[in-house]
Amino acid sequence: MKILPTLLAVAGLLPVGAAAAGTCAPLLDHEMRQLAGEERVRLCDAYQGQVILVVNTASKCGFTGQYEGLEALYRKYRDRGFVVLGFPSNDFANQEPGTEDQIAQFCRLTYSVEFPMFEKTQVAKGGASPFYRGLAEAAGGYPKWNFYKYLIDRNGQVVDYYSSITAPESDKLVSAIERLL
C-alpha cells in the first residue's frame, strides 16, 4: 500500500510532498471546522504536500485590506500547490466581533475571498488553540496582532513567519513562496 501514494502523486492526483512523507506532519495533524459550516477538515489530509500560508484575520482591523493581497496570492499560485488558510480571531482589540456567518459574508462580498477559511480561533499566547500553539512553537513566536502570517513548506514545517506589517504582495513574502514552490 505504500506505493499507492507515490503512484497517485506521479499521476498528479496527490501532492508529491504528501507521497514522499507518507504520514501526517505533526503541525498539520489537526481537524478544524470550516468557517460558518459544520464540515470538519483534517489539515493534513487536505493540505499536506502544499506550500501553506496561515493567517489570523480580522474584519475590523487596519490591516483588513490584506484580504485582497492574500486572495491574489492564492489565485496566482494555487495551481502550483499553494494555499492560504484564514483563521478569524477576536484576540486583538475586539476586531473580529461578528458571528462566523457575518465574517464569511464580509469576506465573500467585500474581498471575494475563495481561499479556505476556518472557524473563529484563539491565536494569542496564553489561550491559543492547539494548532496555533504548534505554529508558535515551531516558528518561535505567537501572533502579536491580526494578519500574522506563517509560511509552511511542502513537508509541513514552518519556514518563516511575518508580522502584520508584511503585506501579502511584499517582495520578501512572495520570494519565499516562490522558492518553496
C-alpha positions as CSV (number, residue, x, y, z in Angstrom):
1,M,0.0,0.0,0.0
2,K,3.0,2.4,0.4
3,I,3.4,2.5,-3.3
4,L,-0.2,3.9,-3.8
5,P,0.6,7.5,-2.6
6,T,3.6,7.6,-4.9
7,L,1.6,6.4,-7.9
8,L,-1.1,9.0,-7.1
9,A,1.5,11.7,-6.9
10,V,3.0,10.7,-10.3
11,A,-0.5,10.7,-11.8
12,G,-1.0,14.3,-10.4
13,L,-3.7,13.2,-8.0
14,L,-1.8,13.8,-4.8
15,P,0.8,16.4,-4.0
16,V,4.4,15.0,-4.3
17,G,5.3,16.0,-0.7
18,A,2.4,14.0,0.7
19,A,3.5,10.9,-1.2
20,A,7.1,11.4,0.0
21,A,6.1,11.9,3.6
22,G,3.6,9.1,3.7
23,T,2.5,10.3,7.1
24,C,1.0,13.4,8.5
25,A,3.3,16.2,9.6
26,P,2.6,16.8,13.3
27,L,2.0,20.6,12.6
28,L,-0.9,19.7,10.3
29,D,-2.4,16.9,12.4
30,H,-5.4,18.9,13.4
31,E,-9.0,18.9,12.5
32,M,-10.7,22.3,12.0
33,R,-14.2,23.3,11.2
34,Q,-14.8,25.3,8.1
35,L,-16.0,28.9,8.7
36,A,-19.7,29.1,9.2
37,G,-20.1,25.5,8.4
38,E,-20.4,22.0,10.0
39,E,-17.8,20.2,7.9
40,R,-14.5,19.4,9.6
41,V,-11.3,19.3,7.7
42,R,-8.2,17.4,8.7
43,L,-5.5,19.8,7.7
44,C,-3.1,17.0,6.9
45,D,-5.5,15.2,4.5
46,A,-6.4,18.4,2.7
47,Y,-3.1,20.4,2.6
48,Q,0.0,18.3,3.3
49,G,2.3,18.5,0.4
50,Q,1.4,22.1,-0.4
51,V,3.0,25.3,0.5
52,I,0.7,26.9,3.1
53,L,0.3,30.5,4.3
54,V,-1.6,30.5,7.6
55,V,-3.1,33.9,8.6
56,N,-5.1,35.1,11.6
57,T,-7.6,37.5,10.2
58,A,-10.0,40.2,11.5
59,S,-12.7,42.2,9.7
60,K,-12.3,45.5,11.6
61,C,-8.6,45.9,11.6
62,G,-6.3,48.5,9.9
63,F,-4.8,45.5,8.1
64,T,-8.1,44.1,6.8
65,G,-7.3,45.3,3.3
66,Q,-4.7,42.5,3.2
67,Y,-7.5,40.1,2.4
68,E,-7.2,41.4,-1.2
69,G,-3.5,40.6,-1.4
70,L,-4.0,37.2,0.3
71,E,-6.7,36.3,-2.3
72,A,-4.4,37.5,-5.1
73,L,-1.6,35.3,-3.9
74,Y,-4.0,32.3,-3.6
75,R,-5.3,32.8,-7.1
76,K,-1.9,33.3,-8.6
77,Y,-0.2,30.2,-7.0
78,R,-2.9,27.7,-6.2
79,D,-2.4,25.7,-9.3
80,R,1.3,25.3,-8.3
81,G,0.4,23.8,-4.9
82,F,0.0,26.9,-2.7
83,V,-2.9,27.6,-0.4
84,V,-3.8,30.4,2.1
85,L,-5.6,29.3,5.2
86,G,-7.5,32.0,7.1
87,F,-8.4,31.8,10.8
88,P,-10.5,34.7,12.0
89,S,-9.7,35.7,15.5
90,N,-11.1,38.2,18.0
91,D,-8.0,38.1,20.2
92,F,-6.7,41.6,19.4
93,A,-8.8,44.7,20.4
94,N,-12.1,43.0,19.6
95,Q,-11.6,43.5,15.9
96,E,-13.4,40.3,14.9
97,P,-16.6,40.5,17.0
98,G,-19.1,39.1,14.4
99,T,-20.5,35.7,14.1
100,E,-18.9,33.2,11.7
101,D,-21.8,33.8,9.2
102,Q,-21.1,37.6,9.3
103,I,-17.4,37.0,8.8
104,A,-17.9,34.6,5.9
105,Q,-20.3,37.1,4.2
106,F,-17.9,40.0,4.7
107,C,-15.0,38.1,3.2
108,R,-17.0,37.0,0.2
109,L,-18.8,40.2,-0.5
110,T,-16.0,42.7,0.3
111,Y,-12.9,40.8,-0.9
112,S,-14.2,37.9,-3.0
113,V,-12.3,35.5,-0.7
114,E,-12.1,32.0,-2.1
115,F,-9.2,30.7,-0.1
116,P,-10.2,28.3,2.7
117,M,-11.4,30.0,5.9
118,F,-11.8,28.2,9.2
119,E,-13.6,28.6,12.5
120,K,-13.0,31.6,14.7
121,T,-9.8,30.7,16.6
122,Q,-7.8,31.9,19.5
123,V,-4.3,32.6,18.4
124,A,-2.7,34.8,21.2
125,K,-0.2,33.4,23.7
126,G,-1.9,32.1,26.8
127,G,-5.1,31.0,25.1
128,A,-4.1,29.8,21.6
129,S,-5.7,26.8,20.1
130,P,-3.6,23.7,19.8
131,F,-3.0,24.4,16.1
132,Y,-1.7,27.9,16.8
133,R,0.3,26.8,19.8
134,G,2.1,24.4,17.4
135,L,2.7,27.1,14.9
136,A,4.1,29.5,17.5
137,E,6.4,26.8,19.0
138,A,7.7,25.9,15.5
139,A,8.2,29.5,14.5
140,G,9.4,30.8,17.8
141,G,6.6,33.4,18.2
142,Y,2.9,33.9,18.7
143,P,0.9,36.5,16.7
144,K,1.1,39.9,18.2
145,W,-1.7,41.3,16.2
146,N,-4.1,40.4,13.3
147,F,-2.7,39.3,10.0
148,Y,0.4,37.5,11.2
149,K,1.5,35.0,8.6
150,Y,3.1,31.6,9.0
151,L,4.7,30.1,5.9
152,I,4.8,26.2,5.9
153,D,6.7,24.2,3.3
154,R,5.6,21.1,1.5
155,N,6.9,18.9,4.3
156,G,4.7,20.6,6.9
157,Q,7.5,22.6,8.5
158,V,7.3,26.3,9.4
159,V,10.0,28.1,7.4
160,D,9.2,31.7,8.5
161,Y,6.6,34.0,9.9
162,Y,5.8,37.6,9.1
163,S,4.3,40.4,11.2
164,S,1.1,42.2,10.3
165,I,3.1,45.0,8.5
166,T,4.4,42.5,6.0
167,A,1.9,42.9,3.1
168,P,1.0,39.7,1.1
169,E,2.4,41.3,-2.0
170,S,5.8,42.2,-0.3
171,D,8.9,41.0,-2.2
172,K,10.1,39.2,0.9
173,L,7.0,37.1,1.2
174,V,6.4,36.5,-2.5
175,S,10.1,35.5,-3.0
176,A,9.8,33.0,-0.1
177,I,6.7,31.4,-1.5
178,E,8.2,31.1,-5.0
179,R,11.3,29.5,-3.6
180,L,9.1,26.8,-1.9
181,L,7.0,26.2,-5.0
